[in-house]
Amino acid sequence: MIKQSLIMLLFLGLFTACQSEAPKTTATDEAEKTEQTAETQEETTEAAPIKRYALGDAVADFKLKNVDGKMVSMADYPEAKGFVVIFTCNHCPFSIAYEDRIIALDKKYKELGYPVIAINPNDPELNADDSYPKMQERAKEKGFSFPYLFDEAQDVFPLFGATKTPHCFLLNKEGDALKLVYKGAFDDSKEAEEVSKNFLADALEALLKNEAPNPNSTLAFGCSIKTNDESKIAE
């Protein structure tokens, strides 16, 4: 009986010692676990890099608000052979310098199947002159012959890889797809009287002859596109 009691006491002593040695979870441990979980979730939900159009790629349609309040997309022009998409804005001196040239190009080439679609990519919080009401005023003042759309969410210009205003992209219809066939500058000088190479017009003339534009890419120059999200700007 005494032996059994001693064995029982020894067992209880070992059990109590094991319990006292068990690791305790502290508030610091819980905080570290929470932080690690948050970091893992942040890595998992990090935005995928933007896939920008390369020359020869099919360009997806978009739908943006025009200065007349209507939504406009390329599907609204079923007879078009292609499009001249130009990212421009109100405040940039380069954009202003090109307005008359863009109007003239649109009037000539939309009759031949290649209308201009101008898009303002800028965040008006960074420059109030690029706000939608200011766009409406500018379009009326200059008598724009083409739609002037607002990329308010800044979802369209990153896909094209636009970095400047103005920045030009020529699309050509091939079957059911619109392929990017030229990108870059309108011409080679901000000053109209000093232009010696009309890159965009030459690319359009090549398409009308069923030829590939050459060159099909030039360096755009102008003002940087205004955004608070630098990931939207192509390197």
Secondary structure, DSSP 8 states (H G I E B T S, - for coil): -HHHHHHHHHHHHHHHHHHHHS----HHHHHHHHHHHHHHHHHHT---------TT-B----EEEETTS-EEEGGG-TT-SEEEEEE--SS-HHHHHHHHHHHHHHHHHTTTT--EEEEE---TTT-GGGSHHHHHHHHHHHT-SS-EEE-TTS-SHHHHT--EESEEEEEEEETTEEEEEEEE-SSS-SSGGG----HHHHHHHHHHTT---SS-B----SEE---S-GGGS--
